[in-house]
Amino acid sequence: MKRAKITIIGAGNVGASCAFWAVTKELGDIVLLDIPDFADKTAGKALDLAQCGPVDRFDCKITGTSDYAHAEGSDVVIITAGIPRKPGMSRDDLIQTNVKIVGSVSEQIARVAPQAVLIVVSNPLDAMVYTAWRKTDFPTNRVVGQAGCLDIARYRTFIAMELGCSVEDISALLMGGHGDDMVPLPSYTSVGGIPVTQLIPADRLSEIIHRAKVGGGEIVKLMGTSAYYAPAAGTIQMAEAIIKDKKRILPCAAFCDSEYGVGGYFVGVPCVLGAGGVEKIIEVELSADERKLFDTSVSHVKELVKVADGFLS
Ligand code: APR
C-alpha cells in the first residue's frame, strides 16, 4: 500500500505539534516546511521527531525543509503558517498579515501538490480557508478548515470536568465560525447517550458554553500565545479521517452554498470527511434560537471574508 504523504506548512507551535500527532499515529511520511530563515530549525525539529521513532515504534520519514519541491505529490497539506494571537488580540486582528502568508503559501502548494486535500488552521480561520481556496482554485471539497474539532473538544472537556465523567462519553455538535460567536448546540449534546440538558442545569450549561466560546482567549492569556496541542490534535483527527477514508462525521469549516442557505462561504458545519475531503455536508434541524445564533456567526464570517478580499485583490 502506498504511504500517505502529509505536508505541514509552518513548523511553529501548531505545525510541529501536528507533525508529532501524525507520526505517533503513523499516518504517513511528513514534510515540515517553514520559511528559509528557519530552514535549519525546521530540519532540526524533523530530526528530533524522527528520533522518537525507535522509542515510540513508528516508521515515518520526516523531512524539515523550506523547499516546496519536497511537498510534491502530497495527499494532505496542512497550513499552519502565520502569526498567532498575543494577549489582548482577537483572531480577527491577524487578518492582514495572515492573508498574505496563507495566500502565498497556497499558490505554491497548488503548483506542487494539485491533488492534495488542504486543511487550513491559520487564523482568522474562516477567512483563511477562503483565502486558500481563492489562491489554489481547488474544488471546494478539497479545501477545509480546522476549527470545530478544537472547539468541540474544548466544549466536551468542560462538560466532562463539570460531570466528573470520561470525555470519551460526550458527543456534541457545534456550528458557525471560529470566533467567539461560534454556536455550541446543547440540543445535539449527549453524555453516554443521555441528553446533556438532563444532567446539567440550563444556567450552568450556558456558563460552560461561554467558556468553550472564549476558550482560545483563556489560553492566550495564560500562555502569552495561542494554543497548539489541542488545535493540532483536532487537525490530525481530520487528516486521519481523510487519509484512512474513515467517513468520520466531524464539524469542519466547509464550503456551504445552498446548505443552510449560507450562499458560498466556508463555515463550521457537520461534514463527512473521507478520501475525497468533504464528501458531504449534513444539514441538521435548528431551533429558531439556534438558527439566529448561526446566522449571526455567518454574518461575521462574511464580514471577515470581505476584509480578506480587500487584501487579496
Ligand atoms: N511560509 C511558511 N511558514 C511561514 C510563513 C510562510 N510564508 N510565514 C510564517 N511562517 C511560519 C513561521 O515562521 C512560524 O514558524 O509559521 C509558523 C507559525 O508558528 P508560530 O509562530 O509558533 O504560531 P502557531 O502557534 O503555530 O500558530 C500558527 O495557527 O492556530 C493558528 O492562530 C494561529 O494563525 C496562527 C497559526
Residues whose N, C-alpha, C, O or C-beta is under 5 A from the ligand:
A	BS01	APR	I9 G10 A11 G12 N13 V14 G15 L33 D34 I35 T80 A81 G82 I83 P84 R85 I101 V121 S122 N123 S226 A227 P231
